[in-house]
Amino acid sequence: MKITRQKHAKKNINFYKHNFRFREPFQVLLDGTFCQAALKNKIQIKEQLPKYLMGEVQLCTTSCVIKELESLGKELFGAKLIAQRFQVRSCAHFQSPVSGSACLLSMVADDNAHHYFIATQDQELSSAVKKLAGIPLMFIIQNTMVLDKPSPRSVAQVQALQAGHLFPEHQKHNIAHLKSEQGIVRVTEHRGRKRKRIGGPNPLSCLKKKKKNPSTPAAEQAKKKRKRKRNKPSVTPTPQTA
């Protein structure tokens, strides 16, 4: 069962690596519900999560999540201690804190530019994350951490990209850069009728014509006589007998 779960995790991680540019260290944003579930099921997040994701991991949370756990009292004191061990990422709610689910959702709303994983047990937050593309979702089920399969929204966006209907911003920049390097932009902009170059005169026309010696009728008759004399057979005299 563990090997099968590991294969599914590897497949899902490769999906986000190849299509949404996820790289190690993987940044995992955790909320209070995930920390509480890990404490209840005796899961060592810091030790087990890197093994499950097969790579280096940075565990993160926000100040809104910690303040929410503090406000909930002693029942979530253990979850608060776990969350305080993680890196606290700055959010936009420093002066007016919001709920942990609203804060985490705002961290990935802008096309998930920082490539966060979301780890939560909150069903409303999970549903909202699935409506966005390119956000890996994690939760705890049956005493184990699970990386959910890519959402239909993520799959649809990848299919559209492969069909050529959409281009992400980084691909647009790369295509423009490659075109400028290869000179394709300049060729397409100046493509049109070719202008005829103004060349010099034809070198053959500059050669001097050879003058032919004019032949007179008298000269031609002399040539004919010389030919006849050459072709006339010679006659040898026969000796006479006495």
Backbone torsions as a table, in degrees:
resi	resn	phi	psi	omega
1	MET	NA	-38.4	-179.2
2	LYS	-66.9	-38.8	179.7
3	ILE	-65.6	-41.1	178.7
4	THR	-63.2	-42.9	179.0
5	ARG	-63.7	-37.9	178.6
6	GLN	-66.2	-37.9	178.1
7	LYS	-64.9	-42.5	178.5
8	HIS	-63.8	-40.7	179.3
9	ALA	-63.6	-43.3	179.6
10	LYS	-62.5	-41.4	179.1
11	LYS	-63.0	-44.0	-178.9
12	ASN	-69.1	-37.8	178.3
13	ILE	-64.3	-43.0	178.7
14	ASN	-62.5	-33.7	177.0
15	PHE	-59.8	-46.6	-179.1
16	TYR	-74.3	-29.8	177.1
17	LYS	-66.0	-48.2	-173.7
18	HIS	-77.0	-30.6	-173.0
19	ASN	-106.1	-22.7	-177.0
20	PHE	-128.9	15.0	171.3
21	ARG	61.0	38.1	174.4
22	PHE	-77.2	138.4	-179.5
23	ARG	-139.5	158.5	174.5
24	GLU	-74.6	149.0	-3.3
25	PRO	-74.1	136.2	178.3
26	PHE	-71.6	130.5	-179.4
27	GLN	-97.9	117.2	-176.2
28	VAL	-112.5	117.2	175.7
29	LEU	-89.9	121.0	-178.1
30	LEU	-112.1	143.6	175.2
31	ASP	-107.7	-179.9	-176.7
32	GLY	-65.7	-34.3	-178.6
33	THR	-65.9	-36.4	178.9
34	PHE	-69.5	-41.7	178.4
35	CYS	-63.2	-39.4	178.7
36	GLN	-66.1	-41.9	178.7
37	ALA	-66.0	-37.6	177.7
38	ALA	-65.6	-40.2	178.5
39	LEU	-65.5	-42.1	-179.1
40	LYS	-65.5	-38.3	-177.5
41	ASN	-95.6	9.6	176.3
42	LYS	56.7	47.5	178.4
43	ILE	-101.5	125.2	177.0
44	GLN	-86.8	96.1	-173.2
45	ILE	-60.0	-46.6	-173.9
46	LYS	-63.7	-32.9	-178.7
47	GLU	-89.1	-38.7	-171.5
48	GLN	-86.0	-32.1	-175.0
49	LEU	-65.2	-44.1	176.7
50	PRO	-60.5	-35.3	178.0
51	LYS	-67.2	-39.7	-178.5
52	TYR	-69.1	-41.2	-179.8
53	LEU	-84.5	-4.9	175.8
54	MET	57.0	44.6	179.7
55	GLY	-176.1	174.6	178.5
56	GLU	-70.6	140.8	-173.7
57	VAL	-131.1	141.5	169.7
58	GLN	-113.2	116.8	179.8
59	LEU	-87.5	127.5	-173.6
60	CYS	-133.0	158.7	170.7
61	THR	-151.4	-171.5	179.6
62	THR	-128.7	164.6	178.7
63	SER	-65.6	-29.5	177.9
64	CYS	-64.2	-39.2	178.9
65	VAL	-64.2	-44.8	-178.9
66	ILE	-65.7	-42.2	179.4
67	LYS	-66.4	-35.1	177.2
68	GLU	-64.5	-42.6	178.6
69	LEU	-65.4	-37.0	177.7
70	GLU	-64.5	-36.8	-177.8
71	SER	-73.4	-18.4	-176.8
72	LEU	-87.0	-2.9	170.9
73	GLY	88.9	-162.1	-171.8
74	LYS	-67.6	-26.7	-176.2
75	GLU	-62.3	-28.6	-179.3
76	LEU	-113.7	24.9	179.7
77	PHE	-64.2	-41.0	179.6
78	GLY	-64.3	-41.2	178.5
79	ALA	-64.6	-35.1	178.6
80	LYS	-65.9	-40.4	178.8
81	LEU	-63.0	-37.9	178.5
82	ILE	-66.2	-45.9	-177.5
83	ALA	-64.8	-32.5	-179.0
84	GLN	-68.9	-14.8	177.9
85	ARG	-80.0	-14.3	-176.4
86	PHE	-88.8	166.1	174.2
87	GLN	-68.7	136.0	180.0
88	VAL	-98.9	113.1	179.6
89	ARG	-88.8	140.1	-178.5
90	SER	-72.8	139.3	178.8
91	CYS	-123.9	-178.2	-176.9
92	ALA	-91.1	12.8	-173.9
93	HIS	-119.1	37.7	-176.3
94	PHE	-64.4	-42.2	-177.8
95	GLN	-84.9	-30.9	-179.7
96	SER	-131.1	88.6	-177.1
97	PRO	-61.4	149.1	177.3
98	VAL	-120.0	-178.2	178.7
99	SER	-66.5	158.1	-179.3
100	GLY	-61.1	-40.3	-179.5
101	SER	-66.2	-41.7	178.9
102	ALA	-66.5	-36.0	-179.6
103	CYS	-67.9	-47.2	179.8
104	LEU	-63.8	-35.7	178.5
105	LEU	-66.2	-36.6	178.3
106	SER	-69.4	-26.3	-179.2
107	MET	-70.6	-22.6	-177.6
108	VAL	-115.8	5.1	-173.7
109	ALA	-67.9	-35.1	-175.7
110	ASP	-87.0	67.3	178.5
111	ASP	56.4	20.6	177.5
112	ASN	49.2	56.9	-174.3
113	ALA	-61.5	-28.9	-178.8
114	HIS	-94.2	4.1	175.0
115	HIS	57.9	56.9	178.4
116	TYR	-85.6	144.7	160.1
117	PHE	-88.7	149.0	174.2
118	ILE	-113.7	124.5	178.8
119	ALA	-115.6	113.3	-175.2
120	THR	-155.5	157.3	170.8
121	GLN	-108.2	0.1	-178.0
122	ASP	-76.2	118.7	-176.9
123	GLN	-67.9	-37.5	179.7
124	GLU	-66.2	-41.9	177.8
125	LEU	-65.7	-40.6	178.6
126	SER	-61.5	-42.4	179.0
127	SER	-64.4	-39.3	179.5
128	ALA	-68.4	-38.0	179.5
129	VAL	-66.4	-37.2	-179.0
130	LYS	-67.2	-19.9	177.8
131	LYS	-79.9	-10.1	178.3
132	LEU	-103.7	157.3	-177.9
133	ALA	-98.9	141.4	171.9
134	GLY	79.6	30.4	179.6
135	ILE	-126.0	107.2	177.3
136	PRO	-67.4	136.6	-176.9
137	LEU	-116.1	132.0	179.4
138	MET	-123.7	149.0	175.4
139	PHE	-154.8	172.0	-179.9
140	ILE	-109.9	128.9	177.9
141	ILE	-143.9	133.8	179.5
142	GLN	53.0	48.3	176.1
143	ASN	64.2	19.0	179.9
144	THR	-135.8	150.6	174.9
145	MET	-83.8	139.7	-175.9
146	VAL	-132.4	133.6	171.2
147	LEU	-94.3	115.7	-176.3
148	ASP	-66.8	152.4	177.0
149	LYS	-66.7	156.9	-179.7
150	PRO	-56.0	140.6	-178.6
151	SER	-69.6	156.8	176.1
152	PRO	-56.4	-31.9	177.8
153	ARG	-65.3	-40.7	178.7
154	SER	-67.1	-43.2	-179.8
155	VAL	-64.2	-41.3	-179.7
156	ALA	-63.6	-39.7	-179.9
157	GLN	-66.9	-39.5	178.9
158	VAL	-65.2	-41.4	178.5
159	GLN	-63.6	-39.2	178.0
160	ALA	-65.6	-38.0	177.6
161	LEU	-65.4	-42.3	-179.8
162	GLN	-67.0	-31.3	178.5
163	ALA	-78.9	-8.5	177.8
164	GLY	86.8	11.3	-179.7
165	HIS	-82.1	-25.4	-178.4
166	LEU	-131.2	152.5	173.8
167	PHE	-135.3	123.7	176.1
168	PRO	-67.7	164.0	-174.2
169	GLU	-61.5	-40.1	-177.9
170	HIS	-67.8	-32.5	177.7
171	GLN	-72.1	-37.4	177.0
172	LYS	-61.1	-42.2	180.0
173	HIS	-65.4	-42.5	-179.5
174	ASN	-64.8	-40.7	179.8
175	ILE	-64.1	-44.2	179.5
176	ALA	-64.0	-38.7	-179.8
177	HIS	-66.5	-42.6	179.4
178	LEU	-65.0	-39.2	178.3
179	LYS	-62.9	-41.9	-179.7
180	SER	-67.9	-35.5	178.8
181	GLU	-66.8	-41.3	-177.5
182	GLN	-83.7	-4.7	179.6
183	GLY	77.5	16.6	-178.0
184	ILE	-68.8	-35.2	-178.3
185	VAL	-64.4	-44.4	-178.5
186	ARG	-66.2	-36.7	-179.4
187	VAL	-67.1	-43.4	-178.2
188	THR	-69.3	-33.4	-179.2
189	GLU	-70.6	-35.3	-175.1
190	HIS	-101.2	11.0	179.7
191	ARG	-72.5	138.8	-179.9
192	GLY	168.2	-151.2	178.5
193	ARG	-69.0	139.7	176.5
194	LYS	-84.4	129.0	178.0
195	ARG	-79.1	140.7	178.0
196	LYS	-76.9	132.1	178.9
197	ARG	-77.2	143.4	177.5
198	ILE	-84.5	106.5	-176.3
199	GLY	-103.3	171.4	177.9
200	GLY	-79.3	-178.5	179.2
201	PRO	-68.8	155.8	177.7
202	ASN	-62.5	124.4	-177.5
203	PRO	-62.8	-27.7	179.3
204	LEU	-69.2	-31.9	-179.4
205	SER	-73.7	-14.7	-178.9
206	CYS	-84.6	-13.2	-179.1
207	LEU	-68.3	142.6	178.3
208	LYS	-77.0	135.4	179.3
209	LYS	-75.2	138.1	178.0
210	LYS	-75.9	134.2	179.1
211	LYS	-83.2	131.3	178.4
212	LYS	-89.8	134.4	177.1
213	ASN	-70.6	123.1	179.7
214	PRO	-70.0	137.7	-179.6
215	SER	-105.9	131.1	179.5
216	THR	-90.5	159.3	178.0
217	PRO	-60.2	-33.8	-179.1
218	ALA	-67.2	-39.0	178.8
219	ALA	-66.0	-39.4	179.0
220	GLU	-64.0	-39.7	178.7
221	GLN	-65.7	-36.3	178.0
222	ALA	-64.9	-39.5	177.9
223	LYS	-62.6	-39.8	-179.3
224	LYS	-65.8	-39.6	-179.8
225	LYS	-64.4	-41.5	179.8
226	ARG	-63.0	-37.3	178.7
227	LYS	-66.8	-38.6	-179.7
228	ARG	-66.3	-39.6	-179.4
229	LYS	-64.9	-36.4	179.9
230	ARG	-68.9	-35.9	-174.5
231	ASN	-84.3	-10.9	-176.6
232	LYS	-73.3	125.8	-177.3
233	PRO	-72.8	145.4	179.0
234	SER	-85.5	139.7	-176.9
235	VAL	-110.4	125.9	179.0
236	THR	-92.2	131.8	-179.7
237	PRO	-70.4	146.4	179.9
238	THR	-91.9	139.2	178.6
239	PRO	-69.3	144.2	-179.6
240	GLN	-95.7	146.1	-179.5
241	THR	-100.8	144.9	179.2
242	ALA	-82.5	NA	NA
